[in-house]
Amino acid sequence: MRKLDRITVDPAVCLGQPTIRGLRITVSVLLKLMADGKTADDLLDLYPELEPEDVRQAIRYAAWVVSDRVLVVHAA
């Protein structure tokens, strides 16, 4: 797996949620915006302090977090 050196966790920043480079931009906010249809370019426009690699690492981090989890779904 590639390194995730732009994802930081600090209890003093955003209640310890994973953020981008210690900025007050959480990985979850970026993912929610993308799920709502925003593109990486949209995110870079919304948050000028972000760089393209920040967005890539946020997605990579999310993939890593869910890679070992199994969700059991029961048929209705």
N, CA, C and O atoms as a Tripos MOL2 file, in Angstrom:
@<TRIPOS>MOLECULE
protein
  304   303    76     0     0
PROTEIN
NO_CHARGES

@<TRIPOS>ATOM
      1 N           0.8370   -1.1800    0.0000 N.3       1 MET1
      2 CA          0.0000    0.0000    0.0000 C.3       1 MET1
      3 C           0.8850    1.2480    0.0000 C.2       1 MET1
      4 O           1.9330    1.2780    0.6450 O.2       1 MET1
      5 N           0.4630    2.2440   -0.7100 N.am      2 ARG2
      6 CA          1.1920    3.5080   -0.7270 C.3       2 ARG2
      7 C           1.0490    4.2060    0.6140 C.2       2 ARG2
      8 O           0.0850    3.9870    1.3480 O.2       2 ARG2
      9 N           2.0190    5.0450    0.9170 N.am      3 LYS3
     10 CA          1.9720    5.7400    2.2030 C.3       3 LYS3
     11 C           0.8500    6.7770    2.2310 C.2       3 LYS3
     12 O           0.4040    7.2850    1.2020 O.2       3 LYS3
     13 N           0.4230    7.0620    3.4410 N.am      4 LEU4
     14 CA         -0.6470    8.0370    3.6680 C.3       4 LEU4
     15 C          -0.0880    9.1650    4.5340 C.2       4 LEU4
     16 O          -0.5860    9.4170    5.6310 O.2       4 LEU4
     17 N           0.9280    9.8290    4.0470 N.am      5 ASP5
     18 CA          1.6110   10.8350    4.8500 C.3       5 ASP5
     19 C           0.8640   12.1570    4.9550 C.2       5 ASP5
     20 O           1.2910   13.0450    5.6930 O.2       5 ASP5
     21 N          -0.2230   12.3050    4.2440 N.am      6 ARG6
     22 CA         -1.0040   13.5430    4.3170 C.3       6 ARG6
     23 C          -2.2190   13.4040    5.2300 C.2       6 ARG6
     24 O          -2.8940   14.3920    5.5180 O.2       6 ARG6
     25 N          -2.4950   12.2020    5.6780 N.am      7 ILE7
     26 CA         -3.6210   11.9630    6.5780 C.3       7 ILE7
     27 C          -3.0830   12.0170    8.0040 C.2       7 ILE7
     28 O          -2.1820   11.2600    8.3640 O.2       7 ILE7
     29 N          -3.6390   12.9110    8.8080 N.am      8 THR8
     30 CA         -3.1700   13.0590   10.1780 C.3       8 THR8
     31 C          -4.3280   12.9010   11.1520 C.2       8 THR8
     32 O          -5.4760   13.2240   10.8500 O.2       8 THR8
     33 N          -3.9860   12.3950   12.3310 N.am      9 VAL9
     34 CA         -4.9670   12.2530   13.4060 C.3       9 VAL9
     35 C          -4.3650   12.9110   14.6380 C.2       9 VAL9
     36 O          -3.3010   12.5130   15.1140 O.2       9 VAL9
     37 N          -5.0490   13.9110   15.1420 N.am     10 ASP10
     38 CA         -4.5860   14.6580   16.3090 C.3      10 ASP10
     39 C          -5.8050   14.9290   17.1810 C.2      10 ASP10
     40 O          -6.7560   15.5670   16.7280 O.2      10 ASP10
     41 N          -5.7940   14.4530   18.4300 N.am     11 PRO11
     42 CA         -6.9510   14.6710   19.2990 C.3      11 PRO11
     43 C          -7.3380   16.1420   19.4500 C.2      11 PRO11
     44 O          -8.4850   16.4480   19.7780 O.2      11 PRO11
     45 N          -6.4010   17.0470   19.2150 N.am     12 ALA12
     46 CA         -6.6780   18.4760   19.3660 C.3      12 ALA12
     47 C          -7.2570   19.1130   18.1020 C.2      12 ALA12
     48 O          -7.6160   20.2900   18.1040 O.2      12 ALA12
     49 N          -7.3470   18.3360   17.0310 N.am     13 VAL13
     50 CA         -7.8620   18.8670   15.7590 C.3      13 VAL13
     51 C          -9.0750   18.0460   15.3390 C.2      13 VAL13
     52 O          -8.9680   16.8370   15.1330 O.2      13 VAL13
     53 N         -10.2120   18.6900   15.2140 N.am     14 CYS14
     54 CA        -11.4620   18.0380   14.7520 C.3      14 CYS14
     55 C         -11.7970   16.7870   15.5620 C.2      14 CYS14
     56 O         -12.2250   15.7710   15.0150 O.2      14 CYS14
     57 N         -11.5940   16.8820   16.8770 N.am     15 LEU15
     58 CA        -11.9320   15.7810   17.7950 C.3      15 LEU15
     59 C         -11.2330   14.4700   17.4380 C.2      15 LEU15
     60 O         -11.7610   13.3910   17.7090 O.2      15 LEU15
     61 N         -10.0620   14.5580   16.8380 N.am     16 GLY16
     62 CA         -9.2950   13.3580   16.5200 C.3      16 GLY16
     63 C          -9.7090   12.6530   15.2470 C.2      16 GLY16
     64 O          -9.2100   11.5660   14.9560 O.2      16 GLY16
     65 N         -10.6040   13.2420   14.4850 N.am     17 GLN17
     66 CA        -10.9770   12.6350   13.2040 C.3      17 GLN17
     67 C          -9.8060   12.7650   12.2270 C.2      17 GLN17
     68 O          -9.0240   13.7100   12.3270 O.2      17 GLN17
     69 N          -9.6790   11.8390   11.2970 N.am     18 PRO18
     70 CA         -8.6180   11.9520   10.2910 C.3      18 PRO18
     71 C          -8.8080   13.2180    9.4570 C.2      18 PRO18
     72 O          -9.8880   13.4690    8.9210 O.2      18 PRO18
     73 N          -7.7480   14.0040    9.3590 N.am     19 THR19
     74 CA         -7.7840   15.2420    8.5940 C.3      19 THR19
     75 C          -6.6760   15.2340    7.5460 C.2      19 THR19
     76 O          -5.8120   14.3570    7.5300 O.2      19 THR19
     77 N          -6.7270   16.2180    6.6900 N.am     20 ILE20
     78 CA         -5.7100   16.3780    5.6570 C.3      20 ILE20
     79 C          -4.6310   17.3160    6.1820 C.2      20 ILE20
     80 O          -4.8880   18.4940    6.4300 O.2      20 ILE20
     81 N          -3.4430   16.7950    6.3460 N.am     21 ARG21
     82 CA         -2.2600   17.5680    6.7580 C.3      21 ARG21
     83 C          -2.4960   18.4530    7.9760 C.2      21 ARG21
     84 O          -1.9190   19.5360    8.0760 O.2      21 ARG21
     85 N          -3.3350   18.0050    8.8990 N.am     22 GLY22
     86 CA         -3.5840   18.7830   10.1020 C.3      22 GLY22
     87 C          -4.4940   19.9800    9.8960 C.2      22 GLY22
     88 O          -4.7790   20.7210   10.8370 O.2      22 GLY22
     89 N          -4.9480   20.1680    8.6700 N.am     23 LEU23
     90 CA         -5.9150   21.2300    8.4040 C.3      23 LEU23
     91 C          -7.2450   20.8160    9.0190 C.2      23 LEU23
     92 O          -7.4260   19.6480    9.3650 O.2      23 LEU23
     93 N          -8.1330   21.7100    9.1540 N.am     24 ARG24
     94 CA         -9.4490   21.3640    9.7040 C.3      24 ARG24
     95 C         -10.3990   20.9270    8.5910 C.2      24 ARG24
     96 O         -11.5610   21.3310    8.5340 O.2      24 ARG24
     97 N          -9.8690   20.1010    7.7260 N.am     25 ILE25
     98 CA        -10.6560   19.4930    6.6480 C.3      25 ILE25
     99 C         -10.5770   17.9900    6.8770 C.2      25 ILE25
    100 O          -9.5180   17.3810    6.7250 O.2      25 ILE25
    101 N         -11.7090   17.4020    7.2420 N.am     26 THR26
    102 CA        -11.6910   15.9730    7.5490 C.3      26 THR26
    103 C         -11.8360   15.1340    6.2840 C.2      26 THR26
    104 O         -12.4000   15.5600    5.2760 O.2      26 THR26
    105 N         -11.3040   13.9340    6.3850 N.am     27 VAL27
    106 CA        -11.4480   12.9790    5.2910 C.3      27 VAL27
    107 C         -12.9280   12.7260    5.0410 C.2      27 VAL27
    108 O         -13.3550   12.6340    3.8900 O.2      27 VAL27
    109 N         -13.7100   12.6150    6.1050 N.am     28 SER28
    110 CA        -15.1350   12.3110    5.9380 C.3      28 SER28
    111 C         -15.8740   13.4150    5.1890 C.2      28 SER28
    112 O         -16.7760   13.1200    4.4040 O.2      28 SER28
    113 N         -15.5190   14.6630    5.4090 N.am     29 VAL29
    114 CA        -16.1690   15.7620    4.6840 C.3      29 VAL29
    115 C         -15.8820   15.6410    3.1920 C.2      29 VAL29
    116 O         -16.7850   15.7940    2.3700 O.2      29 VAL29
    117 N         -14.6330   15.3680    2.8420 N.am     30 LEU30
    118 CA        -14.2850   15.2260    1.4270 C.3      30 LEU30
    119 C         -15.0340   14.0590    0.7940 C.2      30 LEU30
    120 O         -15.5370   14.1740   -0.3230 O.2      30 LEU30
    121 N         -15.1070   12.9410    1.5040 N.am     31 LEU31
    122 CA        -15.7980   11.7690    0.9610 C.3      31 LEU31
    123 C         -17.2920   12.0210    0.8010 C.2      31 LEU31
    124 O         -17.8880   11.6050   -0.1930 O.2      31 LEU31
    125 N         -17.8940   12.6930    1.7610 N.am     32 LYS32
    126 CA        -19.3270   13.0060    1.6580 C.3      32 LYS32
    127 C         -19.5990   13.9180    0.4670 C.2      32 LYS32
    128 O         -20.5810   13.7300   -0.2520 O.2      32 LYS32
    129 N         -18.7360   14.8970    0.2600 N.am     33 LEU33
    130 CA        -18.9090   15.7890   -0.8850 C.3      33 LEU33
    131 C         -18.7780   15.0240   -2.1980 C.2      33 LEU33
    132 O         -19.5310   15.2640   -3.1420 O.2      33 LEU33
    133 N         -17.8230   14.1050   -2.2540 N.am     34 MET34
    134 CA        -17.6580   13.3100   -3.4740 C.3      34 MET34
    135 C         -18.8580   12.3850   -3.6730 C.2      34 MET34
    136 O         -19.3000   12.1780   -4.8030 O.2      34 MET34
    137 N         -19.3800   11.8340   -2.5920 N.am     35 ALA35
    138 CA        -20.5610   10.9810   -2.6950 C.3      35 ALA35
    139 C         -21.7700   11.7700   -3.1940 C.2      35 ALA35
    140 O         -22.6740   11.2120   -3.8170 O.2      35 ALA35
    141 N         -21.7770   13.0610   -2.9150 N.am     36 ASP36
    142 CA        -22.8620   13.9300   -3.3780 C.3      36 ASP36
    143 C         -22.6390   14.4570   -4.7880 C.2      36 ASP36
    144 O         -23.4180   15.2710   -5.2840 O.2      36 ASP36
    145 N         -21.5730   13.9910   -5.4300 N.am     37 GLY37
    146 CA        -21.3620   14.3460   -6.8300 C.3      37 GLY37
    147 C         -20.2430   15.3310   -7.1150 C.2      37 GLY37
    148 O         -19.9690   15.6300   -8.2770 O.2      37 GLY37
    149 N         -19.5930   15.8410   -6.0800 N.am     38 LYS38
    150 CA        -18.4750   16.7580   -6.3110 C.3      38 LYS38
    151 C         -17.2860   15.9800   -6.8750 C.2      38 LYS38
    152 O         -17.0430   14.8340   -6.4970 O.2      38 LYS38
    153 N         -16.5640   16.6100   -7.7680 N.am     39 THR39
    154 CA        -15.3620   15.9960   -8.3350 C.3      39 THR39
    155 C         -14.1430   16.4480   -7.5350 C.2      39 THR39
    156 O         -14.2290   17.3440   -6.6960 O.2      39 THR39
    157 N         -13.0160   15.8140   -7.8120 N.am     40 ALA40
    158 CA        -11.7700   16.2260   -7.1660 C.3      40 ALA40
    159 C         -11.4770   17.6870   -7.4850 C.2      40 ALA40
    160 O         -11.0360   18.4370   -6.6140 O.2      40 ALA40
    161 N         -11.7170   18.0910   -8.7170 N.am     41 ASP41
    162 CA        -11.4980   19.4940   -9.0860 C.3      41 ASP41
    163 C         -12.4240   20.4270   -8.3070 C.2      41 ASP41
    164 O         -12.0200   21.5230   -7.9150 O.2      41 ASP41
    165 N         -13.6660   19.9920   -8.0840 N.am     42 ASP42
    166 CA        -14.5920   20.7950   -7.2770 C.3      42 ASP42
    167 C         -14.0400   20.9900   -5.8650 C.2      42 ASP42
    168 O         -14.1010   22.0880   -5.3100 O.2      42 ASP42
    169 N         -13.5000   19.9110   -5.2920 N.am     43 LEU43
    170 CA        -12.9560   20.0000   -3.9370 C.3      43 LEU43
    171 C         -11.7770   20.9590   -3.8800 C.2      43 LEU43
    172 O         -11.6290   21.7230   -2.9270 O.2      43 LEU43
    173 N         -10.9470   20.9110   -4.9020 N.am     44 LEU44
    174 CA         -9.7930   21.8130   -4.9460 C.3      44 LEU44
    175 C         -10.2370   23.2640   -5.0700 C.2      44 LEU44
    176 O          -9.5730   24.1650   -4.5550 O.2      44 LEU44
    177 N         -11.3520   23.4930   -5.7480 N.am     45 ASP45
    178 CA        -11.9070   24.8500   -5.8410 C.3      45 ASP45
    179 C         -12.5260   25.2870   -4.5090 C.2      45 ASP45
    180 O         -12.3700   26.4340   -4.0900 O.2      45 ASP45
    181 N         -13.2310   24.3590   -3.8490 N.am     46 LEU46
    182 CA        -13.8680   24.6680   -2.5660 C.3      46 LEU46
    183 C         -12.8490   24.9230   -1.4630 C.2      46 LEU46
    184 O         -13.0490   25.7740   -0.5970 O.2      46 LEU46
    185 N         -11.7550   24.1710   -1.5090 N.am     47 TYR47
    186 CA        -10.7080   24.2550   -0.4920 C.3      47 TYR47
    187 C          -9.3710   24.5210   -1.1790 C.2      47 TYR47
    188 O          -8.6310   23.5790   -1.4660 O.2      47 TYR47
    189 N          -9.0500   25.7810   -1.4460 N.am     48 PRO48
    190 CA         -7.8250   26.1070   -2.1860 C.3      48 PRO48
    191 C          -6.5400   25.6190   -1.5110 C.2      48 PRO48
    192 O          -5.5080   25.4850   -2.1690 O.2      48 PRO48
    193 N          -6.5980   25.3560   -0.2100 N.am     49 GLU49
    194 CA         -5.4120   24.8720    0.4900 C.3      49 GLU49
    195 C          -5.1150   23.3980    0.1970 C.2      49 GLU49
    196 O          -4.0350   22.9070    0.5230 O.2      49 GLU49
    197 N          -6.0610   22.7000   -0.4120 N.am     50 LEU50
    198 CA         -5.8490   21.3000   -0.7800 C.3      50 LEU50
    199 C          -5.0340   21.1790   -2.0570 C.2      50 LEU50
    200 O          -5.0130   22.0730   -2.9030 O.2      50 LEU50
    201 N          -4.3610   20.0350   -2.1610 N.am     51 GLU51
    202 CA         -3.6230   19.6800   -3.3680 C.3      51 GLU51
    203 C          -4.2180   18.3810   -3.9090 C.2      51 GLU51
    204 O          -4.8370   17.6330   -3.1530 O.2      51 GLU51
    205 N          -4.0440   18.0970   -5.1940 N.am     52 PRO52
    206 CA         -4.6070   16.8700   -5.7630 C.3      52 PRO52
    207 C          -4.2270   15.6080   -4.9840 C.2      52 PRO52
    208 O          -5.0540   14.7080   -4.8330 O.2      52 PRO52
    209 N          -3.0100   15.5300   -4.4960 N.am     53 GLU53
    210 CA         -2.5860   14.3470   -3.7360 C.3      53 GLU53
    211 C          -3.3600   14.2110   -2.4290 C.2      53 GLU53
    212 O          -3.5470   13.0940   -1.9460 O.2      53 GLU53
    213 N          -3.8070   15.3070   -1.8520 N.am     54 ASP54
    214 CA         -4.6260   15.2470   -0.6380 C.3      54 ASP54
    215 C          -5.9210   14.4850   -0.9070 C.2      54 ASP54
    216 O          -6.3280   13.6400   -0.1100 O.2      54 ASP54
    217 N          -6.5520   14.7820   -2.0100 N.am     55 VAL55
    218 CA         -7.8130   14.1230   -2.3680 C.3      55 VAL55
    219 C          -7.5610   12.6420   -2.6450 C.2      55 VAL55
    220 O          -8.3260   11.7870   -2.1990 O.2      55 VAL55
    221 N          -6.5020   12.3410   -3.3730 N.am     56 ARG56
    222 CA         -6.1810   10.9340   -3.6580 C.3      56 ARG56
    223 C          -5.9400   10.1580   -2.3680 C.2      56 ARG56
    224 O          -6.4090    9.0290   -2.2190 O.2      56 ARG56
    225 N          -5.2090   10.7640   -1.4400 N.am     57 GLN57
    226 CA         -4.9290   10.0580   -0.1920 C.3      57 GLN57
    227 C          -6.1700    9.9120    0.6820 C.2      57 GLN57
    228 O          -6.2840    8.9310    1.4170 O.2      57 GLN57
    229 N          -7.0880   10.8500    0.6220 N.am     58 ALA58
    230 CA         -8.3400   10.7080    1.3690 C.3      58 ALA58
    231 C          -9.1110    9.4900    0.8720 C.2      58 ALA58
    232 O          -9.6530    8.7260    1.6700 O.2      58 ALA58
    233 N          -9.1580    9.3100   -0.4360 N.am     59 ILE59
    234 CA         -9.8450    8.1500   -1.0160 C.3      59 ILE59
    235 C          -9.0970    6.8700   -0.6650 C.2      59 ILE59
    236 O          -9.7110    5.8650   -0.3070 O.2      59 ILE59
    237 N          -7.7820    6.9090   -0.7690 N.am     60 ARG60
    238 CA         -6.9610    5.7390   -0.4470 C.3      60 ARG60
    239 C          -7.1280    5.3590    1.0240 C.2      60 ARG60
    240 O          -7.2050    4.1760    1.3540 O.2      60 ARG60
    241 N          -7.1840    6.3530    1.9040 N.am     61 TYR61
    242 CA         -7.3820    6.1040    3.3300 C.3      61 TYR61
    243 C          -8.7320    5.4260    3.5750 C.2      61 TYR61
    244 O          -8.8170    4.4560    4.3280 O.2      61 TYR61
    245 N          -9.7690    5.9330    2.9460 N.am     62 ALA62
    246 CA        -11.1000    5.3420    3.1060 C.3      62 ALA62
    247 C         -11.1160    3.8970    2.6310 C.2      62 ALA62
    248 O         -11.7180    3.0370    3.2740 O.2      62 ALA62
    249 N         -10.4640    3.6310    1.5200 N.am     63 ALA63
    250 CA        -10.3980    2.2560    1.0090 C.3      63 ALA63
    251 C          -9.6780    1.3570    2.0040 C.2      63 ALA63
    252 O         -10.0940    0.2200    2.2290 O.2      63 ALA63
    253 N          -8.6110    1.8540    2.5950 N.am     64 TRP64
    254 CA         -7.8600    1.0780    3.5730 C.3      64 TRP64
    255 C          -8.7030    0.7990    4.8190 C.2      64 TRP64
    256 O          -8.6830   -0.3150    5.3420 O.2      64 TRP64
    257 N          -9.4380    1.8010    5.2940 N.am     65 VAL65
    258 CA        -10.2440    1.6470    6.5030 C.3      65 VAL65
    259 C         -11.3060    0.5650    6.3220 C.2      65 VAL65
    260 O         -11.5430   -0.2270    7.2340 O.2      65 VAL65
    261 N         -11.9380    0.5250    5.1710 N.am     66 VAL66
    262 CA        -13.0170   -0.4460    4.9710 C.3      66 VAL66
    263 C         -12.5320   -1.7850    4.4220 C.2      66 VAL66
    264 O         -13.3260   -2.7200    4.3150 O.2      66 VAL66
    265 N         -11.2790   -1.9010    4.0800 N.am     67 SER67
    266 CA        -10.7980   -3.1240    3.4290 C.3      67 SER67
    267 C         -10.8620   -4.3510    4.3250 C.2      67 SER67
    268 O         -10.9830   -5.4680    3.8220 O.2      67 SER67
    269 N         -10.7830   -4.1740    5.6280 N.am     68 ASP68
    270 CA        -10.8000   -5.3180    6.5320 C.3      68 ASP68
    271 C         -12.1230   -5.4810    7.2660 C.2      68 ASP68
    272 O         -12.2290   -6.3100    8.1700 O.2      68 ASP68
    273 N         -13.1130   -4.7160    6.8950 N.am     69 ARG69
    274 CA        -14.4070   -4.8030    7.5750 C.3      69 ARG69
    275 C         -15.3870   -5.5980    6.7250 C.2      69 ARG69
    276 O         -15.4160   -5.4960    5.4990 O.2      69 ARG69
    277 N         -16.1760   -6.3810    7.4150 N.am     70 VAL70
    278 CA        -17.2010   -7.1620    6.7340 C.3      70 VAL70
    279 C         -18.5590   -6.7220    7.2750 C.2      70 VAL70
    280 O         -18.7870   -6.7170    8.4850 O.2      70 VAL70
    281 N         -19.4340   -6.3630    6.3810 N.am     71 LEU71
    282 CA        -20.7790   -5.9550    6.7610 C.3      71 LEU71
    283 C         -21.7320   -7.0700    6.3580 C.2      71 LEU71
    284 O         -21.8470   -7.4120    5.1810 O.2      71 LEU71
    285 N         -22.4060   -7.6270    7.3410 N.am     72 VAL72
    286 CA        -23.3550   -8.6980    7.0770 C.3      72 VAL72
    287 C         -24.7060   -8.0660    6.7680 C.2      72 VAL72
    288 O         -25.2630   -7.3310    7.5840 O.2      72 VAL72
    289 N         -25.2220   -8.3590    5.5880 N.am     73 VAL73
    290 CA        -26.5120   -7.8210    5.1700 C.3      73 VAL73
    291 C         -27.4860   -8.9840    5.0630 C.2      73 VAL73
    292 O         -27.2420   -9.9590    4.3530 O.2      73 VAL73
    293 N         -28.5750   -8.8620    5.7700 N.am     74 HIS74
    294 CA        -29.5980   -9.9090    5.7470 C.3      74 HIS74
    295 C         -30.6790   -9.5420    4.7400 C.2      74 HIS74
    296 O         -31.0830   -8.3830    4.6430 O.2      74 HIS74
    297 N         -31.1360  -10.5230    4.0040 N.am     75 ALA75
    298 CA        -32.2070  -10.2920    3.0350 C.3      75 ALA75
    299 C         -33.4840   -9.9120    3.7780 C.2      75 ALA75
    300 O         -33.7700  -10.4320    4.8570 O.2      75 ALA75
    301 N         -34.2350   -9.0110    3.1910 N.am     76 ALA76
    302 CA        -35.4840   -8.5620    3.8290 C.3      76 ALA76
    303 C         -36.5770   -9.5780    3.6530 C.2      76 ALA76
    304 O         -37.6950   -9.3700    4.1240 O.2      76 ALA76
@<TRIPOS>BOND
     1     1     2 1
     2     2     3 1
     3     3     4 2
     4     3     5 am
     5     5     6 1
     6     6     7 1
     7     7     8 2
     8     7     9 am
     9     9    10 1
    10    10    11 1
    11    11    12 2
    12    11    13 am
    13    13    14 1
    14    14    15 1
    15    15    16 2
    16    15    17 am
    17    17    18 1
    18    18    19 1
    19    19    20 2
    20    19    21 am
    21    21    22 1
    22    22    23 1
    23    23    24 2
    24    23    25 am
    25    25    26 1
    26    26    27 1
    27    27    28 2
    28    27    29 am
    29    29    30 1
    30    30    31 1
    31    31    32 2
    32    31    33 am
    33    33    34 1
    34    34    35 1
    35    35    36 2
    36    35    37 am
    37    37    38 1
    38    38    39 1
    39    39    40 2
    40    39    41 am
    41    41    42 1
    42    42    43 1
    43    43    44 2
    44    43    45 am
    45    45    46 1
    46    46    47 1
    47    47    48 2
    48    47    49 am
    49    49    50 1
    50    50    51 1
    51    51    52 2
    52    51    53 am
    53    53    54 1
    54    54    55 1
    55    55    56 2
    56    55    57 am
    57    57    58 1
    58    58    59 1
    59    59    60 2
    60    59    61 am
    61    61    62 1
    62    62    63 1
    63    63    64 2
    64    63    65 am
    65    65    66 1
    66    66    67 1
    67    67    68 2
    68    67    69 am
    69    69    70 1
    70    70    71 1
    71    71    72 2
    72    71    73 am
    73    73    74 1
    74    74    75 1
    75    75    76 2
    76    75    77 am
    77    77    78 1
    78    78    79 1
    79    79    80 2
    80    79    81 am
    81    81    82 1
    82    82    83 1
    83    83    84 2
    84    83    85 am
    85    85    86 1
    86    86    87 1
    87    87    88 2
    88    87    89 am
    89    89    90 1
    90    90    91 1
    91    91    92 2
    92    91    93 am
    93    93    94 1
    94    94    95 1
    95    95    96 2
    96    95    97 am
    97    97    98 1
    98    98    99 1
    99    99   100 2
   100    99   101 am
   101   101   102 1
   102   102   103 1
   103   103   104 2
   104   103   105 am
   105   105   106 1
   106   106   107 1
   107   107   108 2
   108   107   109 am
   109   109   110 1
   110   110   111 1
   111   111   112 2
   112   111   113 am
   113   113   114 1
   114   114   115 1
   115   115   116 2
   116   115   117 am
   117   117   118 1
   118   118   119 1
   119   119   120 2
   120   119   121 am
   121   121   122 1
   122   122   123 1
   123   123   124 2
   124   123   125 am
   125   125   126 1
   126   126   127 1
   127   127   128 2
   128   127   129 am
   129   129   130 1
   130   130   131 1
   131   131   132 2
   132   131   133 am
   133   133   134 1
   134   134   135 1
   135   135   136 2
   136   135   137 am
   137   137   138 1
   138   138   139 1
   139   139   140 2
   140   139   141 am
   141   141   142 1
   142   142   143 1
   143   143   144 2
   144   143   145 am
   145   145   146 1
   146   146   147 1
   147   147   148 2
   148   147   149 am
   149   149   150 1
   150   150   151 1
   151   151   152 2
   152   151   153 am
   153   153   154 1
   154   154   155 1
   155   155   156 2
   156   155   157 am
   157   157   158 1
   158   158   159 1
   159   159   160 2
   160   159   161 am
   161   161   162 1
   162   162   163 1
   163   163   164 2
   164   163   165 am
   165   165   166 1
   166   166   167 1
   167   167   168 2
   168   167   169 am
   169   169   170 1
   170   170   171 1
   171   171   172 2
   172   171   173 am
   173   173   174 1
   174   174   175 1
   175   175   176 2
   176   175   177 am
   177   177   178 1
   178   178   179 1
   179   179   180 2
   180   179   181 am
   181   181   182 1
   182   182   183 1
   183   183   184 2
   184   183   185 am
   185   185   186 1
   186   186   187 1
   187   187   188 2
   188   187   189 am
   189   189   190 1
   190   190   191 1
   191   191   192 2
   192   191   193 am
   193   193   194 1
   194   194   195 1
   195   195   196 2
   196   195   197 am
   197   197   198 1
   198   198   199 1
   199   199   200 2
   200   199   201 am
   201   201   202 1
   202   202   203 1
   203   203   204 2
   204   203   205 am
   205   205   206 1
   206   206   207 1
   207   207   208 2
   208   207   209 am
   209   209   210 1
   210   210   211 1
   211   211   212 2
   212   211   213 am
   213   213   214 1
   214   214   215 1
   215   215   216 2
   216   215   217 am
   217   217   218 1
   218   218   219 1
   219   219   220 2
   220   219   221 am
   221   221   222 1
   222   222   223 1
   223   223   224 2
   224   223   225 am
   225   225   226 1
   226   226   227 1
   227   227   228 2
   228   227   229 am
   229   229   230 1
   230   230   231 1
   231   231   232 2
   232   231   233 am
   233   233   234 1
   234   234   235 1
   235   235   236 2
   236   235   237 am
   237   237   238 1
   238   238   239 1
   239   239   240 2
   240   239   241 am
   241   241   242 1
   242   242   243 1
   243   243   244 2
   244   243   245 am
   245   245   246 1
   246   246   247 1
   247   247   248 2
   248   247   249 am
   249   249   250 1
   250   250   251 1
   251   251   252 2
   252   251   253 am
   253   253   254 1
   254   254   255 1
   255   255   256 2
   256   255   257 am
   257   257   258 1
   258   258   259 1
   259   259   260 2
   260   259   261 am
   261   261   262 1
   262   262   263 1
   263   263   264 2
   264   263   265 am
   265   265   266 1
   266   266   267 1
   267   267   268 2
   268   267   269 am
   269   269   270 1
   270   270   271 1
   271   271   272 2
   272   271   273 am
   273   273   274 1
   274   274   275 1
   275   275   276 2
   276   275   277 am
   277   277   278 1
   278   278   279 1
   279   279   280 2
   280   279   281 am
   281   281   282 1
   282   282   283 1
   283   283   284 2
   284   283   285 am
   285   285   286 1
   286   286   287 1
   287   287   288 2
   288   287   289 am
   289   289   290 1
   290   290   291 1
   291   291   292 2
   292   291   293 am
   293   293   294 1
   294   294   295 1
   295   295   296 2
   296   295   297 am
   297   297   298 1
   298   298   299 1
   299   299   300 2
   300   299   301 am
   301   301   302 1
   302   302   303 1
   303   303   304 2
@<TRIPOS>SUBSTRUCTURE
     1 MET1         2 RESIDUE 1 A MET
     2 ARG2         6 RESIDUE 1 A ARG
     3 LYS3        10 RESIDUE 1 A LYS
     4 LEU4        14 RESIDUE 1 A LEU
     5 ASP5        18 RESIDUE 1 A ASP
     6 ARG6        22 RESIDUE 1 A ARG
     7 ILE7        26 RESIDUE 1 A ILE
     8 THR8        30 RESIDUE 1 A THR
     9 VAL9        34 RESIDUE 1 A VAL
    10 ASP10       38 RESIDUE 1 A ASP
    11 PRO11       42 RESIDUE 1 A PRO
    12 ALA12       46 RESIDUE 1 A ALA
    13 VAL13       50 RESIDUE 1 A VAL
    14 CYS14       54 RESIDUE 1 A CYS
    15 LEU15       58 RESIDUE 1 A LEU
    16 GLY16       62 RESIDUE 1 A GLY
    17 GLN17       66 RESIDUE 1 A GLN
    18 PRO18       70 RESIDUE 1 A PRO
    19 THR19       74 RESIDUE 1 A THR
    20 ILE20       78 RESIDUE 1 A ILE
    21 ARG21       82 RESIDUE 1 A ARG
    22 GLY22       86 RESIDUE 1 A GLY
    23 LEU23       90 RESIDUE 1 A LEU
    24 ARG24       94 RESIDUE 1 A ARG
    25 ILE25       98 RESIDUE 1 A ILE
    26 THR26      102 RESIDUE 1 A THR
    27 VAL27      106 RESIDUE 1 A VAL
    28 SER28      110 RESIDUE 1 A SER
    29 VAL29      114 RESIDUE 1 A VAL
    30 LEU30      118 RESIDUE 1 A LEU
    31 LEU31      122 RESIDUE 1 A LEU
    32 LYS32      126 RESIDUE 1 A LYS
    33 LEU33      130 RESIDUE 1 A LEU
    34 MET34      134 RESIDUE 1 A MET
    35 ALA35      138 RESIDUE 1 A ALA
    36 ASP36      142 RESIDUE 1 A ASP
    37 GLY37      146 RESIDUE 1 A GLY
    38 LYS38      150 RESIDUE 1 A LYS
    39 THR39      154 RESIDUE 1 A THR
    40 ALA40      158 RESIDUE 1 A ALA
    41 ASP41      162 RESIDUE 1 A ASP
    42 ASP42      166 RESIDUE 1 A ASP
    43 LEU43      170 RESIDUE 1 A LEU
    44 LEU44      174 RESIDUE 1 A LEU
    45 ASP45      178 RESIDUE 1 A ASP
    46 LEU46      182 RESIDUE 1 A LEU
    47 TYR47      186 RESIDUE 1 A TYR
    48 PRO48      190 RESIDUE 1 A PRO
    49 GLU49      194 RESIDUE 1 A GLU
    50 LEU50      198 RESIDUE 1 A LEU
    51 GLU51      202 RESIDUE 1 A GLU
    52 PRO52      206 RESIDUE 1 A PRO
    53 GLU53      210 RESIDUE 1 A GLU
    54 ASP54      214 RESIDUE 1 A ASP
    55 VAL55      218 RESIDUE 1 A VAL
    56 ARG56      222 RESIDUE 1 A ARG
    57 GLN57      226 RESIDUE 1 A GLN
    58 ALA58      230 RESIDUE 1 A ALA
    59 ILE59      234 RESIDUE 1 A ILE
    60 ARG60      238 RESIDUE 1 A ARG
    61 TYR61      242 RESIDUE 1 A TYR
    62 ALA62      246 RESIDUE 1 A ALA
    63 ALA63      250 RESIDUE 1 A ALA
    64 TRP64      254 RESIDUE 1 A TRP
    65 VAL65      258 RESIDUE 1 A VAL
    66 VAL66      262 RESIDUE 1 A VAL
    67 SER67      266 RESIDUE 1 A SER
    68 ASP68      270 RESIDUE 1 A ASP
    69 ARG69      274 RESIDUE 1 A ARG
    70 VAL70      278 RESIDUE 1 A VAL
    71 LEU71      282 RESIDUE 1 A LEU
    72 VAL72      286 RESIDUE 1 A VAL
    73 VAL73      290 RESIDUE 1 A VAL
    74 HIS74      294 RESIDUE 1 A HIS
    75 ALA75      298 RESIDUE 1 A ALA
    76 ALA76      302 RESIDUE 1 A ALA
